[in-house]
């Protein structure tokens, strides 16, 4: 991959970078947990769109939601609950997009060894983050949900992505059906890193997949499939635990955010899978680094 090709790949993200960089100009130091959350119609729409656009890209949806939430003045316990809960919309977009594959996997699971291996592999990959997340989620939400930690993680994650892209060249696993339990386990261990806001679940699992031998498309598809049990568990837990907060204002704002996240997520999944057939993840890495540096510069 030449420098010229990198520039071409990166150009399609310039407008997005400019928009989000503008938003960071309004970010201030993290507000206290008891800060008043200002939930409006546009807040729900904007955060839903940000969730759908970023959930399955290796740029951290949680990190972007935290940054945009601070820019909009939407912080505190209500904001954290809303930002996690609207991930359900993005989950549904993957279910709809991969519905035929998921249905085939479920139908063939009892009788087809390959389908069983895929299903068991997803289960094995799900376990590490489920255990670690259950034990640490309260501490993480209380101490790490802020612009500084997110910006730092964006930069570090971007550098790691570039290192992997420039060093990993051989891919022995070229289909999700070829992913064994050992490879799935290491992807699951990599997913634990995404519990740190700003790392990105997609980035951690996709890069983890590449490190164990998956090609880019296989790693991306496995990451999407792994997102279903992982995000359903995390989002379901948060919705049940914080249902009073989610509906404390206008009861239509939460469903609105879900709907926007679903629609934008559906478009993003289709575009991303098409994009990755012929491109690398380098533009996303550069975007993360630039955005993280911009946020750190604004915060001083």
PyMOL commands that set and color helices and strands:
alter all, ss='L'
color gray80, all
select helices_A, chain A and resi 3-11+14-24+41-54+61-72+77-85+87-97+99-108+113-143+147-167+176-178+181-195+201-211+216-241+243-246+251-275+282-299
alter helices_A, ss='H'
color red, helices_A
deselect
rebuild
show_as cartoon
